Amino acid sequence: MAWLAAAAACLLMTGCHGARRDPGTIVFLIESSPNSLDPRVGTDAQSERIDPLMFDGLVERDANFHFQPALATDWEQPDPLTLIFHLRRDVRFSDGRRLTSADVVWTLESMRMGWVVTPKAASYDAVASVDAPDPWTVRLRLKHPDLFLLGNLSSSAMGIVPAGSGADFWQHPVGTGAFRLVRQEMDKEVLLERNPFAWEQTTGRGTVQQVRFAVVPDATTRALALRKGAADMVSNALPSDMLPALAQDPKLAIEDSPGTEVQYLAFNLRDPVLKQRAVRAAIAYAVDRRLIVQTLLGGHAQLAASLLPTTHWAYTQQVEQYGYDPDRARALLDAAGFPAGRDGVRLHLTMKTSTDEGTRLLAVALQQQLAQVGIALEIHSMETATFFADITHGAFQMYSLRWVGGNEQPDIFSYAFSTARMPPHGANREHYSNPEVDHLLDEASRVNDEAVRRADYVRVQQLLARDLPVENLWYLDSILVTNRRIRDVKPSPSGDYLFLRIAKVSTPD
């Protein structure tokens, strides 16, 4: 019945009626519409993946998360409070206008001054002023050193927009990227075409002329559209149990590579039970992560020891590890004063989730595994907005979420774990506080020596693994399912769509 319903739904999708499509156009299925195609504003997953196709930042990060030139050919820091960028002189926006320093100044000032309302404004709190000494130079003066500012000026975090762009820019975005907008319709589609003014670094050698991001919320419908040839591509948007069947289809190819998106289990450290480190450690030992990866995720994940990706310059795996050990979990609970009752139950806990199917299935798996050590886990699933409101206000005992992209630079530790970044000032929803961690993070944010900073971040990771405000579960693989007429595609570890710049298409059979 599910497949019949999906077939009926597919008939309503533009492009699913079997009409011959332009061979240079690909149909890319996504779960939801981007909230904003203004790169200064959009922070949801689809906005942050589609926007970089149309916009560029001043710098970009390489595979090891070091910074490389983008719109800026180079940059210098004559003193800790001054940052100077030198722009490329051959870049035009997709409407033909030449990029100059005035556009960079406008982009930053529109966020800093509140001319556009955006949560990204806080990323530039350290900036005291922005000016343009000449058309190809941008100078930032800082209130205090901010070693994370380059990351917040990179293509994955923001994009430069033309000077004068206002709050309605999202309706008609104009950027410097490989593609430009043709049209967008909420809850239906976003259509991009190749940008004829794209500069050398973004043009690549791809032959994709248009990309239609079709919004299809239902996973079964997405899978059926791929099998029918009505769609060409899905990225990280199919349950793992659908992949084996799709792999048998000769028209389809599945690309699977390690990803940086990390799933974690969080604990409320203000809770009378979970504030005990022994209880949190018992939960960590009771979770059979390998089994969940093999069964629930089909093997498409790698166990995580840190929030940072394993290829990051500050990553370490020299931290306390919590392998599956139910006997040790029981011993810890005994020592913490939670003996098993006659029914085998030691204590009751509650885990809150959104209605996301994957998270709810994870909660059920955790419920079954924790029961083996005497922890009765009750699951409360709720609408997404209510769920986020509850965890932001500390109305939870446990929850699980993913870091998507934000964990690719080490200021994630400050944002998620420093005492000063408890909501509403950050994402320390667990209310974790450790003076040594705060000191290390403060030092790492002010020292330019990468070796010193790495030592600080290594120690922070070790303290977090010891204290367990969260248990890092796994890095989800990045998985692309594509029609074989699409070539030269490789999934990005962070799940972005930049491979479309060099993808090639052949005429369908």
C-alpha positions as CSV (number, residue, x, y, z in Angstrom):
1,M,0.0,0.0,0.0
2,A,2.9,2.4,0.8
3,W,4.4,1.9,-2.7
4,L,1.0,2.4,-4.3
5,A,0.5,5.6,-2.4
6,A,3.9,6.7,-3.4
7,A,3.2,6.0,-7.0
8,A,0.0,8.1,-6.8
9,A,2.0,10.9,-5.2
10,C,4.7,10.6,-7.8
11,L,2.2,11.3,-10.6
12,L,1.6,14.7,-9.0
13,M,5.2,15.6,-9.1
14,T,6.5,17.8,-11.9
15,G,8.8,15.6,-14.0
16,C,7.3,12.3,-12.8
17,H,4.9,12.1,-15.8
18,G,7.5,10.5,-18.0
19,A,8.0,13.5,-20.3
20,R,11.5,13.6,-21.8
21,R,13.7,16.0,-19.9
22,D,16.5,18.2,-21.1
23,P,19.6,15.9,-20.8
24,G,21.5,18.8,-19.2
25,T,19.0,19.1,-16.4
26,I,19.1,16.9,-13.3
27,V,16.3,16.4,-10.8
28,F,17.6,16.4,-7.2
29,L,15.1,15.3,-4.5
30,I,15.2,17.1,-1.2
31,E,13.0,16.7,1.9
32,S,12.0,20.3,2.4
33,S,12.3,23.8,1.0
34,P,15.2,26.0,2.0
35,N,14.0,28.6,4.5
36,S,16.0,31.4,2.8
37,L,18.2,31.7,-0.3
38,D,19.8,34.8,1.3
39,P,23.2,33.4,2.5
40,R,23.2,36.0,5.3
41,V,20.0,34.5,6.7
42,G,19.5,30.8,5.9
43,T,20.6,28.4,8.6
44,D,18.5,25.3,7.9
45,A,20.2,22.3,6.2
46,Q,18.8,22.9,2.7
47,S,19.6,26.7,2.8
48,E,23.2,25.9,3.8
49,R,23.6,23.3,1.1
50,I,22.0,25.2,-1.8
51,D,23.2,28.7,-1.0
52,P,27.0,27.8,-1.6
53,L,26.1,26.8,-5.2
54,M,25.1,30.4,-5.8
55,F,27.4,32.4,-3.4
56,D,31.0,32.4,-2.3
57,G,32.7,33.6,0.9
58,L,36.0,35.3,1.2
59,V,37.8,32.0,2.0
60,E,37.0,28.3,1.9
61,R,38.2,25.3,3.9
62,D,40.1,22.3,2.5
63,A,39.8,18.7,3.3
64,N,41.8,19.2,6.6
65,F,39.7,22.3,7.5
66,H,42.5,24.8,6.8
67,F,41.6,28.0,5.0
68,Q,42.3,28.6,1.3
69,P,41.5,31.6,-1.0
70,A,38.0,32.0,-2.4
71,L,36.8,35.5,-3.3
72,A,39.9,36.8,-1.5
73,T,43.2,35.9,-3.2
74,D,45.0,36.4,0.1
75,W,44.7,38.0,3.5
76,E,47.0,39.4,6.1
77,Q,46.8,40.3,9.8
78,P,49.3,43.1,10.6
79,D,48.2,43.0,14.3
80,P,45.8,40.9,16.4
81,L,43.0,43.4,15.9
82,T,43.3,44.0,12.1
83,L,42.4,41.7,9.3
84,I,42.9,42.7,5.6
85,F,41.6,40.9,2.6
86,H,42.6,41.4,-1.0
87,L,39.9,40.5,-3.5
88,R,40.0,38.9,-6.9
89,R,39.5,41.4,-9.7
90,D,37.9,39.0,-12.3
91,V,34.7,38.2,-10.4
92,R,31.2,39.2,-11.5
93,F,27.8,38.5,-10.0
94,S,25.3,36.4,-11.9
95,D,23.6,39.6,-13.3
96,G,27.0,40.8,-14.7
97,R,27.8,43.3,-12.0
98,R,31.5,43.4,-11.0
99,L,32.3,42.3,-7.4
100,T,34.1,45.0,-5.4
101,S,35.0,45.7,-1.8
102,A,31.8,47.7,-1.4
103,D,29.8,44.4,-1.7
104,V,31.8,42.8,1.0
105,V,31.4,45.7,3.3
106,W,27.6,45.8,2.7
107,T,27.3,42.1,3.3
108,L,29.0,42.2,6.7
109,E,27.4,45.5,7.8
110,S,23.9,44.4,6.9
111,M,24.3,41.5,9.3
112,R,26.1,43.4,12.0
113,M,23.8,46.4,12.0
114,G,20.6,44.4,11.8
115,W,19.6,45.6,8.4
116,V,18.7,42.0,7.8
117,V,17.5,39.9,10.8
118,T,19.7,36.9,11.1
119,P,21.1,34.6,13.8
120,K,24.4,34.8,12.0
121,A,25.0,38.3,13.3
122,A,26.4,37.0,16.5
123,S,29.3,35.4,14.6
124,Y,30.7,38.9,13.9
125,D,30.4,40.3,17.4
126,A,34.2,40.7,17.5
127,V,34.1,43.1,14.5
128,A,34.3,46.8,15.5
129,S,34.3,48.2,12.0
130,V,34.5,47.2,8.3
131,D,35.9,49.6,5.6
132,A,37.2,49.5,2.0
133,P,40.5,51.4,1.4
134,D,40.1,50.7,-2.3
135,P,37.8,48.7,-4.6
136,W,39.8,45.5,-4.0
137,T,40.7,45.7,-0.4
138,V,38.5,45.1,2.7
139,R,39.8,45.9,6.2
140,L,38.2,44.6,9.4
141,R,39.1,46.1,12.8
142,L,38.3,43.9,15.8
143,K,37.3,44.6,19.4
144,H,39.3,41.6,20.5
145,P,41.1,38.7,18.7
146,D,38.8,36.2,17.2
147,L,40.5,33.1,15.7
148,F,37.1,31.8,14.5
149,L,36.3,34.8,12.3
150,L,37.9,33.2,9.2
151,G,35.5,30.3,9.5
152,N,32.6,32.7,9.7
153,L,33.8,34.4,6.5
154,S,34.1,31.1,4.6
155,S,31.8,29.9,1.8
156,S,30.2,27.3,4.1
157,A,29.1,30.0,6.6
158,M,28.1,33.0,4.5
159,G,28.2,34.4,1.0
160,I,28.9,37.9,-0.4
161,V,25.8,39.7,-1.8
162,P,25.6,42.9,-3.9
163,A,25.7,46.2,-2.1
164,G,22.2,47.4,-1.4
165,S,20.7,44.0,-1.0
166,G,17.8,44.3,1.4
167,A,15.6,42.0,3.5
168,D,13.7,40.8,0.4
169,F,16.9,39.6,-1.3
170,W,16.0,36.0,-0.8
171,Q,13.2,36.4,-3.4
172,H,15.7,37.3,-6.2
173,P,19.2,36.3,-5.0
174,V,22.2,37.3,-7.0
175,G,25.6,35.7,-6.3
176,T,29.0,34.8,-7.7
177,G,28.7,31.0,-7.5
178,A,28.6,28.3,-10.2
179,F,24.8,28.5,-10.5
180,R,22.1,31.2,-10.4
181,L,18.4,31.1,-9.5
182,V,15.7,30.6,-12.2
183,R,12.8,30.3,-9.9
184,Q,11.7,29.0,-6.4
185,E,8.4,27.9,-5.1
186,M,8.0,27.1,-1.4
187,D,7.3,23.4,-0.7
188,K,7.7,22.5,-4.4
189,E,11.0,23.3,-6.0
190,V,14.1,25.5,-6.5
191,L,15.4,25.7,-10.1
192,L,19.0,26.7,-10.7
193,E,20.9,27.1,-13.9
194,R,24.6,27.4,-14.7
195,N,25.9,31.0,-14.0
196,P,27.3,32.4,-17.3
197,F,29.4,34.9,-15.3
198,A,30.9,32.3,-12.9
199,W,34.6,32.9,-12.2
200,E,37.2,30.2,-12.9
201,Q,37.3,28.5,-9.5
202,T,33.6,27.8,-9.5
203,T,33.0,26.8,-13.1
204,G,34.8,23.5,-13.0
205,R,34.3,21.2,-16.0
206,G,30.8,20.1,-15.3
207,T,28.1,19.8,-17.9
208,V,25.1,20.1,-15.7
209,Q,23.2,23.1,-17.1
210,Q,20.2,23.1,-14.7
211,V,19.4,21.5,-11.3
212,R,15.8,21.2,-10.2
213,F,15.7,20.6,-6.4
214,A,12.2,19.0,-6.1
215,V,10.7,18.9,-2.6
216,V,9.5,15.4,-1.8
217,P,8.9,14.9,1.9
218,D,8.2,11.2,1.8
219,A,11.2,8.9,1.6
220,T,9.3,6.1,-0.1
221,T,8.2,8.5,-2.8
222,R,11.8,9.7,-3.3
223,A,13.0,6.1,-3.7
224,L,10.2,5.3,-6.2
225,A,11.0,8.4,-8.2
226,L,14.6,7.3,-8.5
227,R,13.6,3.8,-9.7
228,K,11.1,5.2,-12.2
229,G,13.8,7.5,-13.7
230,A,11.7,10.6,-12.8
231,A,14.5,11.8,-10.5
232,D,18.3,11.7,-10.8
233,M,19.7,12.2,-7.3
234,V,19.2,12.0,-3.6
235,S,21.8,12.9,-1.0
236,N,21.5,11.6,2.6
237,A,17.8,11.5,2.4
238,L,16.9,7.8,2.3
239,P,16.6,5.3,5.2
240,S,19.4,2.7,5.1
241,D,16.9,-0.1,4.8
242,M,15.9,1.2,1.3
243,L,19.5,1.2,0.0
244,P,19.9,-2.6,-0.7
245,A,16.9,-2.6,-3.0
246,L,18.0,0.5,-4.8
247,A,21.5,-1.0,-5.2
248,Q,19.9,-3.8,-7.3
249,D,18.6,-1.4,-9.8
250,P,21.0,-1.3,-12.8
251,K,20.0,2.3,-13.5
252,L,21.2,3.6,-10.1
253,A,24.6,4.0,-8.5
254,I,25.2,4.4,-4.7
255,E,28.2,6.3,-3.5
256,D,29.0,5.9,0.2
257,S,31.8,7.6,2.0
258,P,32.6,8.6,5.6
259,G,30.9,11.8,6.7
260,T,31.4,14.5,9.3
261,E,27.8,14.7,10.5
262,V,27.9,13.4,14.1
263,Q,25.0,12.0,16.2
264,Y,25.2,12.5,19.9
265,L,23.2,11.6,23.1
266,A,22.8,14.5,25.5
267,F,22.2,14.5,29.3
268,N,20.7,17.3,31.5
269,L,23.4,17.8,34.1
270,R,20.9,19.7,36.3
271,D,18.8,16.6,36.7
272,P,19.1,15.0,40.1
273,V,19.9,11.6,38.6
274,L,21.9,12.5,35.5
275,K,24.1,15.0,37.3
276,Q,25.9,12.0,38.7
277,R,28.7,11.2,36.3
278,A,28.5,7.4,37.2
279,V,24.9,7.3,35.9
280,R,26.0,8.9,32.6
281,A,28.9,6.6,32.3
282,A,26.6,3.6,33.0
283,I,24.4,4.7,30.1
284,A,27.4,5.0,27.8
285,Y,28.6,1.5,28.6
286,A,25.0,0.1,28.2
287,V,24.7,1.4,24.6
288,D,25.9,-1.1,22.0
289,R,26.8,1.5,19.4
290,R,28.2,-1.1,16.9
291,L,25.0,-3.1,17.0
292,I,22.9,0.0,16.3
293,V,25.1,1.0,13.4
294,Q,24.9,-2.4,11.9
295,T,21.1,-2.9,12.4
296,L,19.5,0.5,12.4
297,L,21.9,2.3,10.1
298,G,22.8,-0.6,7.9
299,G,26.5,-0.2,8.6
300,H,26.5,3.4,7.2
301,A,28.2,5.1,10.1
302,Q,31.5,5.2,11.9
303,L,31.8,5.3,15.7
304,A,32.7,8.7,17.1
305,A,35.1,9.6,19.9
306,S,34.8,13.4,19.4
307,L,32.6,16.0,17.9
308,L,35.4,17.0,15.5
309,P,35.8,15.1,12.2
310,T,38.6,12.6,12.3
311,T,40.5,14.5,9.6
312,H,40.5,17.8,11.5
313,W,43.8,19.2,12.6
314,A,42.6,19.4,16.2
315,Y,41.0,15.9,16.4
316,T,42.3,13.3,18.9
317,Q,41.1,9.8,19.7
318,Q,43.3,9.7,22.8
319,V,40.2,10.0,25.1
320,E,38.3,7.8,27.4
321,Q,36.3,5.3,25.4
322,Y,33.0,3.7,26.3
323,G,32.7,0.3,24.6
324,Y,29.7,-1.9,25.2
325,D,30.0,-3.3,28.7
326,P,26.7,-4.0,30.4
327,D,28.3,-5.6,33.5
328,R,30.3,-2.5,34.1
329,A,27.2,-0.4,33.6
330,R,25.4,-2.4,36.3
331,A,28.3,-2.1,38.7
332,L,28.4,1.7,38.2
333,L,24.6,1.9,38.9
334,D,25.1,-0.2,42.1
335,A,27.8,2.1,43.3
336,A,25.8,5.1,42.5
337,G,22.9,3.9,44.8
338,F,20.6,2.4,42.2
339,P,20.2,-1.3,43.0
340,A,17.9,-3.4,40.9
341,G,14.4,-3.8,42.2
342,R,12.3,-7.0,42.2
343,D,11.3,-6.2,38.7
344,G,14.9,-5.6,37.6
345,V,14.3,-1.8,37.3
346,R,16.9,0.5,38.9
347,L,15.6,3.9,37.8
348,H,13.3,5.6,35.3
349,L,14.4,8.2,32.7
350,T,12.8,10.1,29.9
351,M,14.1,10.8,26.4
352,K,12.5,13.5,24.3
353,T,12.6,13.3,20.5
354,S,11.1,15.1,17.6
355,T,8.8,13.3,15.2
356,D,11.8,12.5,12.9
357,E,11.5,8.8,12.2
358,G,15.3,8.1,12.4
359,T,15.5,9.7,15.9
360,R,12.5,7.9,17.2
361,L,13.9,4.6,16.0
362,L,17.1,5.4,17.7
363,A,15.2,6.1,20.9
364,V,13.5,2.7,20.7
365,A,16.9,1.0,20.3
366,L,18.3,2.8,23.3
367,Q,15.1,1.9,25.3
368,Q,15.7,-1.8,24.6
369,Q,19.4,-1.7,25.4
370,L,19.1,0.4,28.6
371,A,16.4,-2.0,29.8
372,Q,19.1,-4.7,29.9
373,V,20.9,-2.9,32.7
374,G,17.8,-1.9,34.6
375,I,17.1,1.6,33.2
376,A,13.5,2.1,32.2
377,L,13.5,4.7,29.4
378,E,10.3,6.4,28.5
379,I,10.1,8.1,25.1
380,H,8.3,11.4,24.5
381,S,8.0,12.3,20.8
382,M,6.7,15.8,19.9
383,E,6.4,18.3,17.1
384,T,9.8,19.7,16.1
385,A,9.3,23.3,17.3
386,T,8.0,22.0,20.7
387,F,11.0,19.6,21.0
388,F,13.5,22.3,20.3
389,A,11.8,24.7,22.7
390,D,11.9,22.1,25.5
391,I,15.6,21.2,25.1
392,T,16.5,24.9,24.8
393,H,14.8,25.6,28.1
394,G,16.3,22.6,29.8
395,A,13.0,20.7,30.0
396,F,14.5,17.3,29.3
397,Q,16.5,14.5,30.8
398,M,18.0,13.0,27.6
399,Y,17.7,13.8,23.9
400,S,19.7,13.0,20.7
401,L,20.6,15.4,17.9
402,R,23.2,15.7,15.1
403,W,25.8,18.4,14.5
404,V,25.7,19.2,10.8
405,G,28.7,21.3,9.6
406,G,29.0,23.3,12.8
407,N,31.3,20.6,14.2
408,E,33.9,21.2,11.4
409,Q,35.6,24.0,13.3
410,P,36.8,23.8,17.0
411,D,34.7,26.7,18.2
412,I,32.0,24.0,18.4
413,F,33.4,23.3,21.9
414,S,32.9,26.8,23.1
415,Y,29.5,27.1,21.5
416,A,28.3,23.8,23.0
417,F,30.2,23.4,26.3
418,S,31.5,26.7,27.7
419,T,29.8,28.0,30.8
420,A,29.1,31.3,29.1
421,R,27.2,29.6,26.2
422,M,24.2,28.2,28.0
423,P,20.9,29.1,26.2
424,P,20.0,31.7,25.0
425,H,23.7,32.6,24.5
426,G,24.7,29.3,22.8
427,A,24.0,25.6,22.6
428,N,25.2,24.4,26.0
429,R,21.8,22.9,26.6
430,E,23.2,20.3,29.0
431,H,24.3,23.1,31.4
432,Y,27.8,21.7,31.6
433,S,30.4,23.8,33.5
434,N,34.0,23.1,34.0
435,P,36.5,26.0,34.8
436,E,39.4,24.1,33.2
437,V,37.5,23.7,30.0
438,D,36.5,27.4,30.0
439,H,40.2,28.4,30.6
440,L,41.4,26.1,27.8
441,L,38.8,27.4,25.3
442,D,39.6,31.0,26.2
443,E,43.3,30.4,25.6
444,A,42.7,28.5,22.3
445,S,40.6,31.4,21.0
446,R,43.4,34.0,21.6
447,V,46.6,32.1,20.7
448,N,47.8,32.1,17.1
449,D,50.2,29.2,17.5
450,E,48.4,26.2,16.0
451,A,50.4,23.7,18.1
452,V,49.3,25.4,21.3
453,R,45.8,25.6,20.2
454,R,45.8,21.9,19.2
455,A,47.1,21.0,22.7
456,D,44.3,23.0,24.3
457,Y,41.6,21.3,22.1
458,V,43.0,17.9,22.7
459,R,42.8,18.4,26.5
460,V,39.2,19.8,26.1
461,Q,38.2,16.6,24.2
462,Q,39.7,14.5,27.0
463,L,37.9,16.4,29.7
464,L,34.6,16.2,27.8
465,A,35.0,12.4,27.3
466,R,35.7,12.1,31.0
467,D,32.8,14.3,32.2
468,L,30.3,13.0,29.6
469,P,27.9,15.9,29.2
470,V,27.1,14.2,25.9
471,E,28.0,10.8,24.5
472,N,29.3,11.0,20.9
473,L,27.7,8.1,19.1
474,W,28.7,8.0,15.4
475,Y,29.5,9.9,12.3
476,L,26.9,9.2,9.7
477,D,28.2,8.2,6.2
478,S,27.5,10.6,3.3
479,I,25.4,8.7,0.8
480,L,24.5,9.7,-2.7
481,V,22.0,7.7,-4.8
482,T,22.2,8.8,-8.5
483,N,21.0,7.8,-11.9
484,R,24.0,6.4,-13.8
485,R,23.7,9.1,-16.4
486,I,25.2,11.4,-13.8
487,R,29.0,11.1,-13.7
488,D,31.9,12.5,-11.7
489,V,29.9,12.8,-8.4
490,K,31.3,12.0,-5.0
491,P,29.5,12.7,-1.7
492,S,30.9,15.4,0.4
493,P,31.8,14.4,4.0
494,S,29.7,17.4,5.2
495,G,26.8,16.6,2.9
496,D,27.1,19.7,0.8
497,Y,26.1,19.9,-2.9
498,L,29.2,21.4,-4.3
499,F,30.0,18.3,-6.4
500,L,27.3,19.6,-8.8
501,R,29.9,22.1,-10.0
502,I,31.9,19.4,-11.7
503,A,29.2,16.7,-12.3
504,K,28.6,15.6,-15.8
505,V,25.4,14.3,-17.5
506,S,24.9,12.0,-20.5
507,T,21.8,11.6,-22.6
508,P,19.3,9.2,-20.9
509,D,18.5,5.9,-22.6
